[in-house]
């Protein structure tokens, strides 16, 4: 059936030619959830806002970073000096100054109105303006991650937000970036136009349109008939069709994203027992999923990190081997010789063949007597339920792209349990509580010596491996369908930055 579908799409593409023009259309599996660049936790949203806003430091494709809107240097262990690049203006004409940067820090640090990115800047104590383009950031403790966190410091306009309000801004954004916002028709399209006065140079593409298209076959059809120029999560089985179309091709890159299943371990049921969680890891055949469901576009993993991320330890991240007999033995030891039943949710269209991966896992767990009630969720609802800790299932398939390239952004953000006295509260993503793990990740946040930090992350990974709070699946290989007229190569961090793109004439 799948071969018939892709053959039909290939035949259809032969009758269409590419329309000339300066518009580049990008199809993602889901729509943005907001256009406030620091109040979301999803890559599809970030891909849109990254074209409207600039961050203080810019992340490069190889994972390194460079000064962008300004520079930062350490004065001492608790003080950073920032210098803003002069002459930069927002799309509405507002000038970028040190006062604006301070407003951005204060907005993130406001305890009464926390934003999704606020957690990344909690070590900051206060910010003072020392000149029109200079300011100092004072921290409560050493903050070795400050520079990498500046790649998440997307700068928004002070006067515009004060006049219009945060809600209006989130739907009508104004930034300093290469593209200006035009309109957002929810669940249909987001239109952007080139900022011809962009401080870093004039964009090569005049107009960029983001379209949410959840169905993989629909994205391919739009690509092959000229409706879109780039599609995300190209299905592996569609790669030959796209490559044979003559108008588009598949382009792939190993991703920073790991795919896994979070287990709700806070209750008293089977998932509360680490032996059960280990059994589930042994019962899932990651190699088979990568080969047959992902078409080889993935790498099995056995920890929350992958080789791109500082703190990754190859020995502690080996995939759990597929061993259903060992899984059954562990279940029996835990008091579930006949298995048990739990509920699991998954999105459809957000990650590479995500629904099919979830369905394959359901079938594999059935072989050890574990029955799974699978519920497929619409993405925007799904992510809101996860962020608000209101998901109505015992487990959920999700992915995490660590765009900071540092273990802290995964281990602390997703797994910190809040067990350290005087430390921060439990992460909104975490359902696991391990005091030793929590101590290690908190200590790593305050140590400048990278060797010592890496050793702490090694110890933290040992605790994760033993506790198995997730079913570890795979590092995703991102596949894009790209029109041949588009000059662009995919990045490991999944960023779709149109400023790096061009359309062949």
ABEGO torsion letter per residue (X at the ends): XAAAAAAAAAAAAAABBBBBEABBBBBBABBBABABAAABABAAAAAAAAAABBBABBBBAAGBBBBAAEBBBBABAABBBBBBBBGBBBAAGBBBBAAAAAAAAAAAABAABBBAAAAAAAABABBBBABAABBBBBBABBBAAAAAAAAABBBBBAAAAAAAEAAAAAABBBBABABBBABBBBGABBBBBBBAABAAEBBABABBBBBBBABAAAAAAAAAAGABABBBGBBAAAAAAAAAAGABBBBBBBBABBBBBBBBAABABAAABAAAAAAAAAABBAAAAAAAAAGGBBBBBABABBAABBGBBAAAABBBBBBAAAAAAAAAAAGBAAEBBBBBBBBBGABBGAAAAAAAAAAAAAAAGBBBBBBBBBAAAAAAAAAAGABABABBBBBBBBAAGBAAAAAAAAABAGABBGBBBBBAABABBBAAAAAAAAAAAABABAAAAAAAAAAAAAAAAAAGABBBBBBBBBBBBBBAABBBBBBAAGBBBAAABBBBX
